[in-house]
Every structure is written in C-alpha cells, then in structure tokens.
Amino acid sequence: MEESYKSSGVDIEAGEKTVQKIKGFAKSTFNKQVLADIGHFGAFFELDLKNYTNPVLVSSVDGVGTKLKVAFEANRHDTIGQDLVNHCVNDIAVCGAKPLYFLDYFATTKLNPNTASEVVKGFSIACIENGCALIGGETAEMPGFYHDGEYDMSGTIVGIVEKQKIIDGRKIKKGDLLLGFPSNGLHTNGYSLARKVLLSKFKLDQHLTELNSTLSDELLKIHRSYLPIISELTKHIEVSGFSHITGGGIIGNTMRIIPRDLNLNIHWGTWDVPAIFKLIQSTGNISSEEMRKVFNLGIGLIAVISPNDEVEAFQIIHENKEHVLLIGEVT
C-alpha cells in the first residue's frame, strides 16, 4: 500500500476547507492598518503613530486551560475563542494599552473544519468587540498527539500605549482604595479543581437549582473583557494600578502591582460571592483559604485609586452602567 500524508493522519484537503471557512471571520475584523493585500509567511500591520509621542508595544500570550475540557464534553465551541481573546485583551489593558491585533494557534489530532470555524468565529466576535484585528494564525493537525475530538489553542495579543501612560503600580500609595469589578463566573481559571469537584457529583447537562442553569451553561460563561471600563476610567482619573484577577486569586494577582513596602487589606465578605463558587466549595469541602488562592470569587478586575478620586470614579463607573464595589485598601 502506498503511503501518503493523508494515510498518516494529516488531511490537507480538510485544512484547505478550514481555511476557506475561517477567512471571512478574520477579514471581518480587519481595519485600514491591516495590509491584507500582501500574501506572505507573516501578517502585516501598519502602525498609526500620529497620536503618540513615545509609543510602546505591549504583548501577552495565553491559553484558556482546562476550560477546554468543558467545551469538549459539552460539544460547544462557539464561545471558547471569545474567552481567549478577552483574557489576552485584559492582560494588556490593565497596563494601559489599547489592543491592536491578535494571532491564534489551534492544534488538533484530526481537523474538523466545523469545530475549527466555530472557535475562530469566537475569536472574530471578541476581536470586533475589543477593536482589534484577527491578523493571522496557525492551524496544526497532529495525528495521535491529542485525544480524538480534542484540541488546544493559544493566543497572542499586541497593543500600544504611550510610555508616560503605562500603568504599572509604581504610583500606588498607602491608603489607596481597591475597587472591585464583578466577574461573571470562573472566567478561565480554576477549572482543573472545579471539574474534579463538580463532575464527580454532577453532569454537565444537569440543571442545578443553585445556579438556575445547567452546569455547562455556567462553566462556559464568557470571560469578560474589561477594556471598556478601563478605557473610560483612565480618560478621566489617574488610576495607580489595575489587576486582572486570574490564577492566583485576588491577593496573588494584585500583589504583583503593589510596591514592596505595602500590603493589601481585602474586605472579604463584603460582596456576594456567585453561587458557582459556593457550590464548588461545599461540594469539595474546600477551605476558604484555598478558594481565595484559586478562584476570582466574583471579582474579575481591581482598580487601585486615590481616595481623592473615589466620588468621581464611582460616578464614571455608574454612568457607564458598570457595577463596582469598594473591596479594600492598600496598607
């Protein structure tokens, strides 16, 4: 029997079919800075620097962890791409950066054009919402590397910020306030523990009274983008620091931007922790200390501001129909 690339498990035709299905999604995100008429091995993006004196590019790369396992088991692939883009956008937005473009990597054992296009559609939706271009990506078919029906993905975001406007926490002072913005669930962190605990007792398609939804609907809620409220706040007041609450929880992530001689006083118990976290804790008999290390517990973003800006900050936030809580201070 004559061997071929297809007989080894790589289907070039499936790859070409996937490219055709996703082309439109990527193009829907393009703006005039994307040089789409150049065909090459790299993607081209023309920088518009007329509004910058000393521009700095900011980049970040990430994945969505074992949240992918929930998508596989629920056979729902239309939101996981949005999770990835929003997570990456948040990671540079908290530095004061505006996203410019996003690139993705998608790898699987046997390429399913419909699944791949659903994922990329999610990328494009979130890119449009965040004002950045899905400028390129890589789709890899690797026979035997993943379980059948599974895939992995990562994304890289590139943004821009004026050097003088970089937000890095250096200006944080004792007495500054911590404003907490709600998450809508786990976002993209803590899924290894959540899955181990919850799926030992419940099924993904099971409707749970505590959640008022199925477990899959809750666990596949889209990771929020905080770019709009970050942009609005920084237009009007000087924010000393932002913390994107991912793996490591509120303390772990916020301490990354707090100067060495300062600390945090979090007012635990002053906000209503979403039901999903209560369910995880009670089902798994997990200590509060461990929960605080692993999960965001309902707070997805923290802004550190001067007490002098408190009234104006709350006004701006409420005008933008965003909810916020005073959850602590710098000590």
Secondary structure, DSSP 8 states (H G I E B T S, - for coil): ----TTTTT--HHHHHHHHHHHHHHHHTT--TTB-TT--SSS--B----TT-SSEEEEEEEE--TTHHHHHHHHT--SSHHHHHHHHHHHHHHTTT-EEEEEEEEEEESS--HHHHHHHHHHHHHHHHHHT-EEEEEEEEE-TTTS-TT-EEEEEEEEEEEEGGG---STT--TT-EEEEEE-SS-TTSSHHHHHHHHTTT--TT-EETTTTEEHHHHHT------HHHHHHHHHHS---EEEE--TTHHHHHHTTTS-TT--EEE-TTSS---HHHHHHHHHHT--HHHHHHH--TTEEEEEEE-GGGHHHHHHHHHHTT---EEEEEE-
